[in-house]
Amino acid sequence: MGDLPEYYFRVKENGATVFRVDTENRQRRIEMDPLANVNVRNGEIKPQGERELSAQDRAEIEAWIARRRAVLAERDVDDIARTVDQLNLVAQWAQSRASDAQLEEITDALLMAMHDLRTVLVRKKAERLSAEG
């Protein structure tokens, strides 16, 4: 078996469950001992049961949180870039291929979503400009 990491992070919606990986047992099986639950948003680390986390455990978990936050931030920006592309594709579809019935079905919902987005973007831009000025 190749070199396994000492810690395994099972990702879940708001963070992860952290396990210590153990292969040094009599059966030579991979055992995963649950250490803690982690919340990426607020950085909270909750040890499992009565467990005391070592300084190394905490350092590894905190390093993982920092890496995970960076990955999630990159994904957010990528998702927005994809949304811009999708909006362009919707505009092309509406102009060139959409039937009147299809346009009737989606126009109001799309206009409301775009109005809401525009309102937020204009307000945030005004806040940035007034903070600079």
trRosetta pair geometry for C-beta under 8 A, 3 or more apart (Angstrom, degrees):
i j d omega theta_ij theta_ji phi_ij phi_ji
1 4 6.9 -11 146 -34 114 107
1 23 6.6 -146 86 -148 146 152
1 30 7.7 -177 -160 -61 160 106
4 21 5.2 -123 133 140 123 148
4 23 6.1 121 31 -27 135 132
4 30 6.9 153 -93 -121 171 117
5 8 6.4 133 77 -71 112 66
5 21 6.1 100 85 19 62 144
6 20 6.7 -26 163 -150 73 74
6 21 6.0 -163 -164 45 22 95
6 60 7.3 -99 85 -118 112 160
7 18 6.0 -19 -167 -167 111 98
7 19 6.9 145 -160 77 58 50
7 20 6.2 -40 -101 -105 65 50
7 21 6.7 -156 -84 -1 11 93
7 35 7.6 -49 -130 14 101 147
7 57 7.9 136 -89 -133 130 66
7 60 5.2 141 -10 149 155 142
7 61 7.6 -142 -163 -69 160 67
7 64 7.4 -109 112 -51 138 141
8 18 7.4 149 78 -158 48 49
8 19 4.5 -15 60 61 97 105
8 21 5.3 91 -22 -57 105 108
8 32 5.9 -53 46 -129 136 120
9 16 4.2 7 -175 170 94 156
9 17 7.5 154 -157 73 50 41
9 18 5.6 -18 -103 -102 72 70
9 19 7.8 -166 -74 22 28 75
9 38 7.5 -33 -140 32 109 137
9 64 5.5 161 -63 -170 153 149
9 68 7.8 -121 143 -66 156 130
10 16 5.8 146 70 -163 45 85
10 17 4.6 -10 57 55 107 93
10 18 7.9 -155 22 -73 73 24
10 19 6.9 54 -15 -11 102 111
11 15 7.8 -146 -146 130 57 27
11 16 5.1 -44 -100 -96 42 97
11 68 7.8 168 -112 -129 108 127
12 15 6.3 1 61 67 87 55
12 16 6.1 151 16 -103 78 36
12 17 6.7 55 -13 -15 121 85
14 39 5.4 -15 139 -137 109 78
14 40 6.3 -164 165 30 53 85
14 41 6.0 -50 -162 -4 95 111
15 37 6.8 93 96 170 131 72
15 38 4.2 -156 172 101 125 70
15 39 4.5 -107 -45 -108 144 25
15 40 4.5 176 -99 -18 73 77
15 41 7.5 -96 -59 4 97 72
15 65 7.9 -16 -139 -110 98 91
15 68 7.9 86 -139 125 55 162
16 37 7.6 -174 95 -152 41 52
16 38 5.0 3 54 52 78 111
16 40 7.5 68 -6 -48 85 101
16 64 7.3 -71 43 138 150 134
16 68 7.4 -142 -21 -89 124 160
17 34 6.2 -38 172 -135 111 103
17 36 7.6 179 -156 93 52 41
17 37 5.5 -28 -104 -103 68 71
17 38 7.6 -177 -87 16 20 80
18 34 7.4 106 81 -159 51 58
18 35 4.6 -52 102 62 98 108
18 36 4.7 6 45 56 117 82
18 37 7.4 -163 11 -82 81 21
18 38 6.0 68 -30 -21 110 114
18 57 7.9 120 131 -169 143 95
18 61 5.8 -44 -84 -103 163 107
18 64 7.6 150 -102 53 116 160
19 32 3.9 6 173 -178 147 99
19 33 6.1 136 -164 63 79 38
19 34 5.5 -46 -101 -94 78 45
19 35 6.3 161 -116 1 20 89
20 32 7.3 154 69 -157 41 51
20 33 4.6 -19 56 61 95 102
20 35 5.4 93 -27 -52 90 118
20 57 7.8 -55 -75 -109 111 106
21 30 6.5 -28 -161 -163 94 95
21 31 7.6 142 -160 78 45 49
21 32 5.9 -19 -101 -103 61 73
22 25 6.1 66 136 -32 109 107
22 30 7.5 137 73 -161 49 46
22 31 4.4 -24 66 66 102 99
22 32 7.5 -178 21 -80 79 26
22 33 6.1 44 -9 -12 121 110
23 28 6.7 23 -180 -160 81 54
23 29 7.5 -144 -132 97 63 26
23 30 5.6 -22 -90 -100 88 63
23 31 7.6 173 -78 21 37 73
25 28 6.9 -153 72 -56 69 24
25 29 6.4 -38 68 46 121 76
25 31 6.0 51 -10 -4 146 130
34 48 4.6 92 123 -58 102 169
35 47 6.8 -64 164 -138 63 70
35 48 6.0 166 146 9 13 111
35 51 6.4 -156 -153 143 55 159
35 53 6.6 82 175 -103 108 97
35 57 6.1 -155 -175 -153 144 128
35 61 7.9 -140 108 -69 131 125
36 45 5.4 10 167 -176 146 85
36 46 5.9 154 -163 79 86 44
36 47 4.9 -51 -97 -104 95 40
36 48 5.9 -131 -82 -22 34 78
36 51 7.3 -130 -67 88 77 134
36 53 6.2 6 -54 -77 133 130
36 57 7.4 121 -10 164 129 119
36 61 6.5 -10 67 -104 141 151
37 45 7.8 162 81 -155 45 43
37 46 4.8 -11 57 61 91 103
37 48 7.1 104 -20 -72 81 79
38 44 7.2 164 -154 88 45 56
38 45 5.5 -7 -107 -107 79 71
38 46 7.7 -165 -74 24 35 70
38 61 5.9 -168 -89 -168 134 111
38 64 7.4 45 131 92 177 119
38 65 6.3 -138 179 -80 132 103
39 42 5.1 6 111 46 123 87
39 43 6.9 -24 84 31 81 14
39 44 4.3 22 38 49 115 96
39 45 7.9 -135 25 -63 71 37
39 46 7.9 52 -13 -7 96 102
40 43 7.5 22 -161 -74 25 44
40 65 5.8 176 -124 -142 69 83
40 68 5.3 -100 -120 111 131 130
40 69 6.1 174 -177 -71 105 79
40 72 7.0 114 145 -13 148 153
43 62 7.8 33 -157 -122 102 81
43 65 6.0 83 -122 177 74 156
45 53 7.1 -30 141 -5 127 167
45 58 6.8 137 99 -124 168 79
45 61 5.5 87 -117 132 135 148
45 62 7.7 -63 -50 -65 142 75
47 50 7.9 -29 119 130 120 13
47 51 4.3 -147 171 81 114 94
47 52 6.7 -2 -138 -99 168 17
47 53 5.2 -146 -89 -33 114 98
48 51 5.2 38 65 13 69 134
53 57 4.0 -130 -168 92 92 135
53 58 5.3 110 129 -53 125 84
53 61 7.5 -33 -163 -1 148 141
54 57 4.5 108 50 0 73 100
54 58 7.1 -140 94 0 42 84
55 58 5.8 -55 -150 39 32 110
55 59 6.2 34 152 -21 66 108
56 59 5.6 -53 -143 37 32 112
56 60 6.2 31 157 -18 66 106
57 60 6.0 -60 -151 37 26 108
57 61 6.3 21 155 -15 64 111
58 61 5.7 -58 -144 40 30 110
58 62 6.0 28 159 -17 67 109
59 62 5.9 -56 -143 39 27 109
59 63 6.3 29 156 -19 63 107
60 63 5.8 -55 -148 36 28 111
60 64 6.4 30 152 -20 63 105
61 64 5.6 -53 -150 35 32 112
61 65 6.5 37 150 -23 65 102
62 65 5.5 -46 -147 31 35 115
62 66 6.6 36 153 -19 64 101
63 66 5.8 -52 -152 34 33 112
63 67 6.5 30 151 -15 65 106
64 67 5.7 -57 -148 40 33 109
64 68 6.0 33 154 -21 68 109
65 68 5.7 -56 -143 38 28 111
65 69 6.3 31 157 -21 64 105
66 69 5.9 -52 -148 33 28 111
66 70 6.7 29 153 -18 61 105
67 70 5.7 -57 -154 35 33 112
67 71 6.5 32 151 -19 67 105
68 71 5.6 -52 -149 36 35 112
68 72 6.3 31 155 -17 67 107
69 72 5.8 -56 -145 39 31 109
69 73 6.3 33 155 -22 65 106
70 73 5.8 -53 -147 35 30 112
70 74 6.5 31 154 -18 63 104
71 74 5.8 -56 -153 36 31 111
71 75 6.4 30 151 -19 65 107
72 75 5.5 -53 -148 36 34 114
72 76 6.5 43 151 -26 65 99
73 76 5.6 -46 -152 27 34 115
73 77 6.9 29 153 -13 63 102
74 77 6.0 -58 -154 37 33 107
74 78 6.2 31 150 -17 67 110
75 78 5.5 -56 -144 41 34 113
75 79 6.1 40 155 -25 67 103
76 79 5.7 -54 -150 32 28 112
76 80 6.6 25 153 -17 62 104
77 80 5.8 -55 -152 35 33 110
77 81 6.5 34 151 -19 66 104
78 81 5.6 -52 -148 36 34 112
78 82 6.4 35 152 -19 65 104
79 82 5.7 -55 -150 37 31 112
79 83 6.4 37 149 -25 64 103
80 83 5.3 -49 -150 30 36 116
80 84 6.8 41 150 -21 64 97
81 84 5.7 -46 -154 29 35 113
81 85 6.8 35 148 -15 63 102
82 85 5.5 -52 -153 38 37 114
82 86 6.2 40 148 -23 68 105
83 86 5.3 -51 -145 36 34 114
83 87 6.4 39 153 -22 65 100
84 87 5.8 -50 -150 32 31 112
84 88 6.7 32 151 -17 62 103
85 88 5.7 -57 -155 36 33 112
85 89 6.4 32 150 -18 67 105
86 89 5.5 -53 -149 37 35 112
86 90 6.3 38 151 -22 66 102
87 90 5.5 -50 -147 34 33 113
87 91 6.5 37 152 -21 64 102
88 91 5.6 -50 -150 33 33 113
88 92 6.5 32 152 -16 64 104
89 92 5.7 -53 -148 38 34 111
89 93 6.2 37 152 -21 66 106
90 93 5.5 -53 -145 38 32 114
90 94 6.2 33 155 -20 66 106
90 110 7.3 -174 167 -140 145 141
91 94 5.8 -54 -145 36 28 110
91 95 6.3 21 157 -14 63 111
92 95 5.9 -61 -146 41 28 107
92 96 5.8 -15 171 14 67 118
92 97 7.9 32 132 8 71 102
93 96 6.8 -79 -131 52 18 83
93 97 5.2 -56 -153 51 61 107
93 98 5.5 77 144 -46 79 99
94 98 4.9 -10 -121 7 42 141
94 103 6.4 96 -141 -104 89 103
95 98 7.9 67 15 19 21 102
98 102 4.6 -131 -162 88 88 124
98 103 5.0 102 138 -56 128 90
99 102 4.6 98 51 6 78 101
99 103 7.0 -144 92 -3 41 86
100 103 5.8 -56 -147 39 31 111
100 104 6.2 35 153 -23 65 106
101 104 5.7 -51 -146 34 30 113
101 105 6.5 35 153 -24 62 106
102 105 5.6 -55 -152 31 32 115
102 106 6.7 -6 164 8 66 110
103 106 6.7 -78 -144 50 28 87
103 107 5.4 40 168 -50 71 111
104 107 6.4 -35 -121 8 21 115
106 109 5.8 -73 -159 51 54 106
106 110 5.2 46 152 -22 89 117
107 110 6.0 -68 -144 42 24 107
107 111 6.0 22 163 -18 66 111
108 111 5.8 -56 -142 38 27 109
108 112 6.3 26 159 -18 63 107
109 112 5.9 -56 -149 36 29 110
109 113 6.4 26 155 -16 64 108
110 113 5.8 -55 -146 39 31 110
110 114 6.2 27 157 -16 66 109
111 114 5.8 -58 -143 41 29 109
111 115 6.1 33 156 -23 65 107
112 115 5.6 -52 -144 35 30 112
112 116 6.3 31 155 -19 63 105
113 116 5.8 -53 -149 36 30 112
113 117 6.4 29 153 -16 64 107
114 117 5.6 -53 -144 40 33 112
114 118 6.1 35 155 -21 66 106
115 118 5.7 -53 -145 37 28 111
115 119 6.3 33 154 -22 63 105
116 119 5.8 -54 -150 33 29 113
116 120 6.6 25 154 -15 63 106
117 120 5.9 -58 -150 38 31 109
117 121 6.1 26 156 -16 67 110
118 121 5.8 -59 -143 41 30 109
118 122 6.1 28 160 -18 67 108
119 122 6.1 -57 -144 37 24 108
119 123 6.4 22 158 -16 61 110
120 123 6.0 -60 -149 38 27 109
120 124 6.2 22 158 -15 66 110
121 124 5.9 -57 -143 40 29 108
121 125 6.2 30 157 -20 65 108
122 125 5.8 -55 -145 37 29 111
122 126 6.4 31 155 -20 63 106
123 126 5.7 -56 -150 36 30 112
123 127 6.4 32 152 -20 64 105
124 127 5.6 -51 -148 34 34 114
124 128 6.5 35 153 -19 65 103
125 128 5.7 -53 -150 36 33 111
125 129 6.3 30 154 -18 66 107
126 129 5.8 -55 -144 38 31 110
126 130 6.2 25 159 -15 66 108
127 130 6.1 -58 -144 40 27 105
127 131 6.3 29 155 -21 63 109
128 131 5.7 -58 -148 36 29 112
128 132 6.5 28 154 -19 64 107
129 132 5.7 -55 -149 35 32 111
129 133 6.2 28 156 -22 66 112
130 133 5.7 -54 -139 35 33 113
